[in-house]
Amino acid sequence: MRFGGKVALVTGAARGVGAATARRLAAEGAAVGVVDVDAAGAAVVADEIGARGGHAVALGADVSIRPDVEAMVAAAVDQLGGLHVLVNNAGFIRDNLIHKMTDDDWDAVLAVHLRGAFLCSQVAQRIMVDQHYGRIVNVSSTSSDGNRGQANYSAAKAGIKGFTRTLAIELGRFGVTVNAVAPGFIATAMTEQTAARLGVTFEQLSQGVAAAVAVGRIGQPEDVAAVIAFLASEDASYVSGQTVYVDGGGRI
C-alpha cells in the first residue's frame, strides 16, 4: 500500500492509460480524483474503484480552462482531504500532415496536452509546496521524437519533456519531484484512431507494431500505469526531471 493516506489526481482518467493509472493508485491505497472532460466516463471508473474497495470521486473538468482546473483541485482537496500526487495524462489526437493541419487542430491539441499540464501543475504545486511534499508525473510519448502526421501531438509531447525538466529544477527544493513517462504504442482508443487514419484494422496495426518492437508485443495501459505508480511513490524519491520511455525497448 505505497499510497496509503495519499490523495492523487489523474487527468484524462475516463479510459486508457488514465483509467489504468487511477485503478493502480487506488489499489495501492490512494484516494483518487478521477478527472475527465467526460464526467460520465470518469464516474464509471470511480464507481469501479469503489466496487473494488477503493476510494475515488469523479471530477469533470476541461484541463485547458483555468476556472475548471481551479474548481477541480479545490473539489479534490475538499472531498478527498488533500493532494499529494498529480498525473497529467489528459489528451487526444487530431492527426494530419502539415499541409492539411488546421489552426484548430494545432491549437486544440496543444491546449489540452501542454496548457492542461501547465494549469494543473501550477494549481497543484501551490498545495504541494506549502506542505513540502508532492509528486507530479506527466505523460509524454515516443512521438515527442517526431512522427509522421503528428506535428501538433509531437510538439505538445516534446514540450511536456522540457516542462517536466524545468519543474523538477524549480520545485525540487520544496520536496516536489516531477517526472514524465513516454509510452510507445499502447492499446487504447487513441491508437485505434491511428489505425483508422491509416486505413487498417487495429489488429493489423497491432500485429505490425508488435513484430517491430524489441519485446515482441504492444503495450497495455497497465504497463504505463505501473511506471507512473513507481515515479509517484517513495521508491522514486531521488528520481526527478526524468522522462522514462515505456515502449518495449523501441523498434528493431
C-alpha positions as CSV (number, residue, x, y, z in Angstrom):
1,M,0.0,0.0,0.0
2,R,2.5,2.6,-1.1
3,F,-0.1,5.3,-1.3
4,G,-1.9,4.8,2.0
5,G,-3.0,8.2,3.3
6,K,-2.2,9.9,0.0
7,V,-4.6,11.7,-2.4
8,A,-4.0,11.5,-6.2
9,L,-5.5,13.4,-9.1
10,V,-5.3,11.7,-12.5
11,T,-6.5,13.6,-15.6
12,G,-7.9,12.0,-18.7
13,A,-8.9,9.1,-16.5
14,A,-12.1,8.0,-18.0
15,R,-10.3,5.4,-20.2
16,G,-7.0,4.1,-21.4
17,V,-3.8,4.9,-19.5
18,G,-5.5,7.4,-17.2
19,A,-8.2,4.9,-16.1
20,A,-5.5,2.2,-15.6
21,T,-3.4,4.6,-13.5
22,A,-6.4,5.6,-11.3
23,R,-7.1,2.0,-10.7
24,R,-3.5,1.2,-9.9
25,L,-3.0,4.1,-7.4
26,A,-6.3,3.2,-5.7
27,A,-5.3,-0.4,-5.5
28,E,-2.2,0.7,-3.6
29,G,-4.1,2.8,-1.1
30,A,-4.6,6.3,-2.7
31,A,-7.8,8.2,-2.6
32,V,-8.2,9.1,-6.2
33,G,-9.8,12.0,-8.1
34,V,-10.8,10.6,-11.5
35,V,-10.7,13.7,-13.7
36,D,-12.0,13.9,-17.3
37,V,-13.9,16.2,-19.5
38,D,-16.2,13.2,-19.9
39,A,-17.7,13.3,-16.4
40,A,-19.9,10.3,-17.0
41,G,-16.9,8.2,-18.1
42,A,-15.0,9.4,-15.1
43,A,-17.9,8.3,-12.9
44,V,-17.8,4.8,-14.3
45,V,-14.1,4.5,-13.4
46,A,-14.7,5.9,-9.9
47,D,-17.5,3.5,-9.3
48,E,-15.4,0.6,-10.4
49,I,-12.7,1.6,-7.9
50,G,-15.3,1.9,-5.2
51,A,-16.7,-1.5,-6.0
52,R,-13.2,-3.0,-5.5
53,G,-12.9,-1.4,-2.1
54,G,-11.0,1.7,-3.1
55,H,-11.9,5.4,-2.6
56,A,-12.4,7.6,-5.6
57,V,-14.5,10.5,-6.8
58,A,-15.3,11.6,-10.3
59,L,-14.4,15.2,-11.2
60,G,-15.5,16.7,-14.5
61,A,-13.1,19.3,-15.9
62,D,-11.6,20.7,-19.1
63,V,-7.9,20.9,-18.1
64,S,-7.3,23.6,-20.7
65,I,-9.6,26.0,-18.9
66,R,-8.2,27.7,-15.8
67,P,-11.5,28.0,-13.8
68,D,-12.2,24.3,-14.4
69,V,-8.8,23.4,-13.1
70,E,-9.1,25.6,-10.0
71,A,-12.5,24.2,-9.2
72,M,-11.4,20.6,-9.8
73,V,-8.4,20.8,-7.5
74,A,-10.5,22.6,-4.8
75,A,-13.1,19.9,-5.0
76,A,-10.5,17.2,-4.7
77,V,-9.0,18.7,-1.6
78,D,-12.4,19.2,-0.1
79,Q,-13.8,15.7,-0.9
80,L,-10.6,13.7,-0.5
81,G,-8.7,15.6,2.1
82,G,-5.6,16.9,0.4
83,L,-3.4,16.5,-2.7
84,H,-0.1,14.6,-2.9
85,V,0.1,13.2,-6.4
86,L,-0.8,14.7,-9.8
87,V,-0.8,12.7,-13.0
88,N,-1.1,14.9,-16.1
89,N,-2.5,12.4,-18.7
90,A,-5.3,14.3,-20.4
91,G,-5.0,14.4,-24.2
92,F,-6.3,13.4,-27.6
93,I,-5.1,13.4,-31.2
94,R,-6.1,15.3,-34.3
95,D,-3.6,13.8,-36.7
96,N,-2.9,15.2,-40.2
97,L,0.0,16.0,-42.5
98,I,1.3,19.5,-42.0
99,H,-0.2,20.9,-45.3
100,K,-3.6,19.7,-44.2
101,M,-3.5,20.6,-40.5
102,T,-5.8,23.4,-39.5
103,D,-5.3,26.1,-36.9
104,D,-7.9,24.4,-34.7
105,D,-6.2,21.0,-35.0
106,W,-2.9,22.6,-33.7
107,D,-4.5,24.8,-31.0
108,A,-6.8,22.2,-29.6
109,V,-4.1,19.5,-29.2
110,L,-1.5,22.0,-27.7
111,A,-4.2,23.4,-25.4
112,V,-5.2,20.1,-23.8
113,H,-1.8,18.4,-23.6
114,L,0.6,21.3,-22.9
115,R,-1.6,24.1,-21.4
116,G,-3.5,21.5,-19.5
117,A,-0.3,20.1,-17.9
118,F,0.8,23.7,-17.1
119,L,-2.5,24.7,-15.5
120,C,-2.9,21.6,-13.4
121,S,0.7,21.6,-12.3
122,Q,0.6,25.3,-11.4
123,V,-2.5,25.0,-9.3
124,A,-1.4,21.7,-7.6
125,Q,2.1,23.0,-6.8
126,R,0.7,25.7,-4.5
127,I,-0.6,22.9,-2.2
128,M,2.5,20.7,-2.7
129,V,5.0,23.5,-1.9
130,D,3.1,24.6,1.2
131,Q,3.1,21.0,2.6
132,H,6.7,20.4,1.3
133,Y,5.7,17.2,-0.5
134,G,4.4,16.3,-3.9
135,R,4.7,14.0,-6.9
136,I,3.9,15.2,-10.4
137,V,4.0,12.7,-13.3
138,N,3.4,14.0,-16.8
139,V,2.6,11.8,-19.8
140,S,4.7,12.4,-22.9
141,S,5.1,10.0,-25.8
142,T,7.7,8.4,-28.1
143,S,6.0,10.7,-30.7
144,S,7.9,13.5,-28.9
145,D,10.8,12.4,-31.1
146,G,8.8,13.0,-34.2
147,N,6.1,11.0,-36.0
148,R,4.6,11.4,-39.5
149,G,1.2,13.1,-39.4
150,Q,1.5,14.3,-35.8
151,A,3.2,17.7,-35.9
152,N,0.8,19.0,-33.3
153,Y,0.9,16.0,-31.0
154,S,4.7,15.6,-31.3
155,A,5.3,19.2,-30.5
156,A,3.0,19.0,-27.4
157,K,4.7,15.8,-26.1
158,A,8.2,17.3,-26.7
159,G,7.1,20.3,-24.8
160,I,6.0,18.1,-21.9
161,K,9.6,16.8,-21.6
162,G,11.0,20.3,-21.3
163,F,8.3,21.3,-19.0
164,T,9.0,18.3,-16.8
165,R,12.7,19.0,-16.5
166,T,12.1,22.7,-15.7
167,L,9.5,22.0,-13.0
168,A,11.9,19.5,-11.4
169,I,14.5,22.2,-11.2
170,E,12.1,24.8,-9.8
171,L,10.2,22.6,-7.3
172,G,12.8,20.1,-6.0
173,R,13.9,22.2,-3.1
174,F,10.3,22.2,-1.9
175,G,10.0,18.4,-1.7
176,V,8.2,18.0,-5.0
177,T,9.5,15.6,-7.7
178,V,8.5,15.9,-11.3
179,N,8.9,13.2,-13.9
180,A,7.4,12.0,-17.2
181,V,6.6,8.8,-18.9
182,A,6.8,8.4,-22.7
183,P,4.7,5.5,-23.8
184,G,5.2,3.8,-27.2
185,F,2.3,2.0,-28.9
186,I,-0.3,1.3,-26.2
187,A,-3.6,-0.4,-26.8
188,T,-6.0,2.5,-26.3
189,A,-8.9,4.3,-28.1
190,M,-6.2,6.8,-29.3
191,T,-4.2,4.1,-31.2
192,E,-7.5,2.7,-32.6
193,Q,-8.0,6.2,-34.1
194,T,-4.5,5.9,-35.6
195,A,-5.4,2.6,-37.2
196,A,-8.5,4.2,-38.7
197,R,-6.5,7.1,-40.1
198,L,-4.0,4.7,-41.7
199,G,-6.9,2.7,-43.3
200,V,-6.1,-0.6,-41.5
201,T,-7.8,-2.5,-38.7
202,F,-6.5,-2.1,-35.2
203,E,-5.5,-5.8,-35.2
204,Q,-3.4,-5.3,-38.3
205,L,-1.7,-2.3,-36.9
206,S,-1.0,-4.0,-33.6
207,Q,0.5,-7.1,-35.3
208,G,2.8,-4.9,-37.4
209,V,3.9,-2.9,-34.4
210,A,4.4,-6.0,-32.2
211,A,6.6,-7.5,-34.9
212,A,8.8,-4.4,-34.9
213,V,9.1,-3.9,-31.1
214,A,12.0,-5.4,-29.2
215,V,9.9,-7.3,-26.7
216,G,7.5,-8.6,-29.4
217,R,4.2,-7.2,-28.2
218,I,2.3,-4.0,-28.0
219,G,1.9,-2.2,-24.7
220,Q,-1.1,-2.2,-22.4
221,P,-2.4,0.7,-20.3
222,E,-1.4,-1.2,-17.2
223,D,2.3,-1.2,-18.4
224,V,2.3,2.5,-18.3
225,A,0.3,2.8,-15.0
226,A,3.0,0.6,-13.3
227,V,5.8,3.0,-14.2
228,I,3.7,6.1,-13.2
229,A,3.0,4.4,-9.8
230,F,6.7,3.9,-9.3
231,L,7.5,7.5,-10.1
232,A,4.7,8.8,-7.8
233,S,5.9,6.6,-4.9
234,E,8.6,7.0,-2.2
235,D,10.6,4.4,-4.1
236,A,11.4,7.2,-6.6
237,S,12.1,9.9,-4.1
238,Y,15.5,10.6,-5.6
239,V,14.3,10.5,-9.2
240,S,13.3,13.8,-10.7
241,G,13.4,15.6,-14.0
242,Q,13.4,12.3,-15.9
243,T,11.5,11.0,-18.9
244,V,11.1,7.2,-18.8
245,Y,10.3,5.5,-22.1
246,V,7.7,2.8,-21.8
247,D,8.0,1.4,-25.3
248,G,9.0,-2.3,-25.1
249,G,12.6,-1.5,-26.0
250,G,11.8,0.5,-29.1
251,R,11.6,-0.5,-32.7
252,I,14.1,-3.0,-34.0
